[in-house]
Amino acid sequence: MGNHFQTVVDLDATSVDAPALAARGLDWLVMEGIVRAERTDCVLGAPLGHPPGPLWAKAVSEEDWEPSDGLNIEIGRTVFHGGQGDAMYAVCPHCATHTDLYTDEWDVIEGAWEPFGKAIETWHDTGKATVTCQRCGRAGDLTAWTWADDYYAFGYLGFEFWDWPEFSPRFLSRFAETLGGHRTVLVGGKL
């Protein structure tokens, strides 16, 4: 069965402002009643997290089931990913060409992943990396590439909700506004 997660990643947060933005985001979530301020053992991979609040349903598209776990806030340079599986393709930020990483049968396309794998390692270590598009020949900042199903995101702040129903577009928009109108992406997955 596994556990599902949805991570709202702030793409504009820097290493310097991530802690303050994390506090602002948490304060808003608590004020809205979406999560509780207290911390319990309600998340995977972290000792403590924030359990669902009494008004958690304000954040989701459909109230078809109640969240069973809570919120973990990741601060610091992080490669956010969808857990099981992988991205089928990456999209160039310059020409919008899809670089296929797998065939339709999920067979690895020889040589396609290597530039991305190296760039992800470099970004994780340094915070900077580029990938050159095979089609247009232009180098693009790794963080500007987009991925099939938003499988990857690179940033310094992520709000990771465990075992919640799907978030509503309205909630995601309001949350981005709370973070100063920053660009956000939702990375969902399963472990």
Secondary structure, DSSP 8 states (H G I E B T S, - for coil): ---EEEEEEESS--TTTHHHHHHHHHHHHHHTTSB-SS-BS-STTSS-BB-B-TTGGGGBS--SS---S-EEEEEEEEEEE-BSS--SEEE-TTT--EEESB-TT--B-TTTSHHHHHHHHHHHHHS--EEE-TTT--EEEGGG-EEGGG-EEEEEEEEEEES---B-HHHHHHHHHHTTS--EEEEEEE-
